[in-house]
Amino acid sequence: MRPNNPAHTLLGKDDDGRRFLTGEFEEVNSSAPPTAEPPPFQTTREHRRFTEFADAVRTHRYIGLCWGPPGVGKTLSARHYAGTDQWEQWQCVFTDDLGPVPERVLDARTAFFTPTVAATARQIDQGLPRACQQISFAVDYAEHGLVDPYVHIESRSSGRTELLIIDEADRLKATGLEQVRDYFDRHHMGVILIGMPGIEKRLARYPQLYSRIGFAHEYRQLTPDELTAVLTRRLPAAADPADGGVAHATAVATIVRVTAGNFRLVDRLLTQIERVQAVNNLDELTPEIVEAARQALLIGH
């Protein structure tokens, strides 16, 4: 729901840092704050597999379970599928002209929820419907130009949200998992739980929830060949290298070996490589630069 006059809207914050309307007034800048462009998303085979998995859960309205080691890209894939980055930038702006709802959000109709480390039963009980109602209301806003919970009753009950993705599902205790099952039973939408390896065995101890899991998906690390292809797109070689591109190819192979297909580690290492190149005014990529960047990171062997 949006205020009619954002130039005279009071914003407060609750215990979780979320803004809410208060009964007093203060001036709020009506101009939209500048937003940083997110880094380009790298479409990989694992992301395409996750997309197919999410589409199946959303279509058939089951509970889906996704697990994988840390850093392989589970959260990135889920946020990209739901359009969460675009949604967060759009919904946080209080202006007279909000602009269109991001197309990705309208296509996915997917809510993204991450429980806090010490999430209480009350926080989960409030957080799940809030996340889903916001997406449903956004769909109504895109179609009607306004949001009225007394008119758009279907959105009030999250009826236009088709998929709920819960990241960091390992944080949910027995009560939280039961709340997820109860919410799933009360609404016609798919639910995806994303967690670490072993969560599939843990959930087997909760037969009522486990019996509702219709799809399971293991998110794997990138293969060396695919990681090489990703790095080749992100780190183009010089147009006319003096050594015929041997140093660049060797550096890429070194990155593949050091990171072992871990997407998060790749991103951290590339950031350090860019830093080393900027400090030393270097444009080329060599194994020496990769080694210098690697020494600045904590990388297990």
C-alpha positions in Angstrom: 0.0 0.0 0.0 1.3 3.4 -0.9 0.7 6.8 0.7 -1.2 9.4 -1.4 1.1 12.3 -0.4 4.7 10.9 0.1 6.0 14.5 0.7 4.2 14.4 4.1 4.5 10.8 5.2 5.9 9.7 8.5 8.4 6.8 8.4 9.4 4.9 11.4 11.2 1.6 11.9 10.1 -1.6 13.7 12.4 -4.0 15.6 13.5 -5.6 12.3 14.4 -2.3 10.7 11.4 -2.2 8.4 9.7 1.2 7.7 6.2 1.9 8.7 3.7 4.8 8.8 3.4 6.7 12.1 0.9 9.2 13.3 3.2 12.3 13.1 4.6 14.0 10.0 8.1 14.9 8.8 9.4 15.9 5.5 10.6 13.1 3.2 12.5 13.7 0.0 10.2 12.8 -2.8 12.9 12.3 -5.4 13.9 8.7 -5.9 17.4 7.9 -4.5 20.0 6.7 -7.0 20.3 3.0 -7.1 23.4 1.1 -8.0 23.3 -1.3 -10.9 23.6 -4.9 -9.7 26.4 -6.9 -11.1 25.5 -8.9 -14.3 24.0 -12.3 -13.5 25.9 -15.2 -15.0 23.5 -17.8 -16.4 24.9 -21.2 -15.8 23.7 -24.8 -16.3 22.9 -25.0 -12.6 20.8 -21.9 -12.7 18.9 -23.3 -15.7 18.3 -26.5 -13.7 17.1 -24.4 -10.7 14.8 -22.4 -13.0 13.2 -25.7 -14.3 12.8 -26.9 -10.7 11.2 -23.7 -9.5 8.8 -23.6 -12.5 7.7 -27.2 -11.7 7.1 -26.4 -8.0 5.2 -23.2 -8.9 3.1 -25.0 -11.5 2.1 -28.0 -9.5 1.9 -26.2 -6.1 4.1 -28.6 -4.2 6.8 -28.1 -1.6 10.3 -28.3 -3.2 13.6 -28.8 -1.4 16.9 -27.4 -2.7 20.2 -28.0 -1.1 23.9 -27.5 -1.9 27.2 -26.5 -0.4 27.8 -22.9 0.5 28.8 -20.5 -2.2 27.6 -22.5 -5.2 24.9 -19.9 -6.2 21.7 -21.1 -4.6 20.6 -17.7 -3.2 21.7 -15.9 -6.3 19.6 -18.2 -8.5 16.6 -17.9 -6.3 16.8 -14.1 -6.1 17.3 -13.8 -9.8 14.3 -16.1 -10.5 12.1 -14.0 -8.2 13.4 -10.7 -9.3 14.2 -9.8 -5.7 16.8 -7.2 -6.4 14.5 -5.3 -8.8 11.6 -5.6 -6.3 13.6 -4.3 -3.4 14.7 -1.2 -5.4 11.2 -0.5 -6.6 9.2 -1.0 -3.4 11.5 1.1 -1.2 10.9 4.3 -3.2 8.2 6.7 -1.9 7.3 9.0 -4.8 4.2 10.1 -6.6 5.4 8.3 -9.8 6.6 4.9 -8.8 7.0 3.7 -12.3 6.0 0.2 -13.5 6.4 -2.8 -11.3 9.5 -4.7 -12.5 8.6 -7.1 -15.3 10.6 -10.0 -13.6 8.5 -9.6 -10.5 5.2 -9.8 -12.4 6.4 -12.8 -14.4 7.6 -14.8 -11.4 5.0 -13.8 -8.9 7.4 -15.2 -6.3 8.0 -14.0 -2.8 11.4 -14.4 -1.2 11.7 -14.8 2.5 14.8 -15.2 4.7 14.3 -16.0 8.4 16.6 -14.3 10.9 19.1 -16.5 12.8 17.0 -16.3 16.0 13.6 -15.9 14.3 10.7 -16.3 16.7 7.4 -18.0 16.0 5.7 -14.6 15.9 8.3 -13.2 13.4 7.8 -16.2 11.1 4.0 -16.0 11.5 4.1 -12.4 10.4 6.9 -12.6 7.9 5.5 -15.3 5.6 2.1 -13.6 4.9 3.8 -10.1 4.6 6.2 -11.3 2.0 3.5 -13.0 -0.1 0.9 -10.2 0.3 3.4 -7.6 -1.0 3.9 -9.6 -4.2 0.1 -10.0 -4.6 -0.5 -6.3 -4.0 2.2 -5.5 -6.5 0.4 -7.5 -9.2 -2.8 -5.6 -8.4 -1.0 -2.3 -8.4 0.4 -3.1 -11.9 -3.1 -4.0 -13.2 -5.2 -1.3 -11.4 -2.9 1.4 -10.4 -3.9 1.2 -6.7 -3.9 -1.2 -3.8 -7.0 -1.5 -1.7 -7.1 -4.6 0.6 -10.9 -4.3 1.0 -11.4 -4.4 -2.8 -8.6 -6.8 -3.8 -9.5 -9.5 -1.3 -7.5 -12.2 -3.3 -4.3 -10.2 -2.8 -5.0 -9.7 0.9 -4.9 -13.5 1.2 -1.8 -13.7 -1.0 -3.9 -15.3 -3.7 -1.9 -13.8 -6.6 1.4 -15.1 -5.3 2.3 -18.4 -6.9 5.6 -19.3 -5.2 7.3 -18.7 -1.9 11.0 -19.2 -1.7 12.4 -19.6 1.9 16.2 -19.1 1.9 18.4 -20.3 4.8 15.8 -22.9 5.8 18.3 -24.5 8.1 17.5 -21.7 10.6 13.9 -22.9 11.0 13.4 -25.0 14.1 10.6 -27.6 14.6 8.0 -24.9 15.3 9.1 -22.8 12.3 8.9 -25.8 9.9 5.4 -26.6 11.3 4.4 -23.0 10.6 5.7 -23.3 7.0 3.6 -26.5 6.5 0.5 -24.8 8.0 1.0 -21.8 5.7 1.4 -24.1 2.7 -1.8 -26.0 3.6 -3.8 -22.7 3.9 -2.7 -21.2 0.6 -2.6 -22.3 -3.0 1.0 -21.7 -3.8 4.3 -23.6 -4.2 7.0 -23.4 -1.5 10.8 -23.9 -2.0 13.0 -24.5 1.0 16.7 -23.8 0.4 19.3 -25.1 2.7 22.7 -26.8 3.2 23.4 -30.5 2.4 21.8 -32.7 5.1 18.6 -30.7 5.3 16.8 -33.4 3.2 17.7 -35.9 6.0 16.6 -33.6 8.7 13.2 -32.9 7.2 12.6 -36.7 7.0 12.1 -36.5 10.8 8.9 -34.4 10.2 6.6 -36.8 8.3 3.7 -34.3 7.8 6.0 -31.8 6.1 8.1 -34.4 4.4 5.1 -36.0 2.8 4.3 -32.7 1.0 7.7 -32.5 -0.7 7.1 -33.2 -4.3 10.4 -32.1 -5.8 14.0 -32.2 -4.7 16.9 -30.4 -6.3 20.6 -30.6 -5.5 22.5 -27.5 -6.5 26.0 -28.6 -7.6 29.2 -26.7 -8.1 30.3 -25.6 -11.5 32.2 -28.0 -13.6 35.7 -26.9 -14.7 34.6 -26.5 -18.3 31.6 -24.4 -17.5 33.6 -22.3 -15.0 36.2 -21.7 -17.8 33.4 -20.5 -20.1 32.0 -18.2 -17.4 35.5 -16.7 -16.8 36.1 -16.3 -20.5 33.0 -14.2 -20.8 33.8 -12.1 -17.7 37.6 -11.8 -18.4 38.1 -11.1 -22.1 41.6 -11.5 -23.2 43.5 -8.6 -24.8 42.9 -8.1 -28.5 46.5 -8.7 -29.5 48.4 -10.3 -26.6 52.2 -10.4 -27.0 52.4 -14.1 -25.9 49.5 -15.3 -27.9 47.2 -15.4 -24.9 49.1 -18.1 -23.0 49.4 -16.1 -19.8 45.7 -15.2 -19.9 44.7 -18.8 -20.5 47.0 -20.0 -17.7 45.5 -17.4 -15.3 42.0 -18.6 -16.1 43.0 -22.2 -15.5 44.6 -21.1 -12.2 41.3 -19.5 -11.1 39.4 -22.7 -12.0 41.8 -24.8 -10.0 41.9 -22.5 -6.9 38.1 -22.0 -6.6 37.0 -25.6 -7.5 33.8 -24.4 -9.0 32.6 -22.4 -6.0 30.7 -19.4 -7.4 31.0 -17.2 -4.4 34.8 -17.8 -4.2 35.1 -17.0 -7.9 33.4 -13.6 -7.3 35.6 -12.8 -4.3 38.8 -13.7 -6.2 37.8 -11.7 -9.3 37.2 -8.7 -7.0 40.7 -9.0 -5.6 42.1 -9.5 -9.1 40.5 -6.2 -10.2 42.0 -4.5 -7.0 45.5 -5.8 -7.7 45.3 -4.7 -11.3 44.0 -1.2 -10.3 46.7 -0.7 -7.7 49.5 -1.7 -10.1 48.0 -0.1 -13.2 47.8 -3.4 -15.1 45.4 -4.4 -17.8 46.5 -7.9 -18.6 45.7 -11.0 -16.5 48.6 -13.3 -15.5 49.1 -16.2 -13.1 51.1 -13.8 -10.9 48.2 -11.5 -10.5 45.9 -14.4 -9.7 48.4 -15.6 -7.0 48.7 -12.1 -5.5 44.9 -11.9 -5.3 44.6 -15.4 -3.9 47.0 -14.5 -1.0 44.6 -11.8 0.0 41.8 -14.3 0.6 41.1 -17.1 3.0 40.9 -20.1 0.8 40.8 -23.6 2.1 42.8 -26.4 0.4 
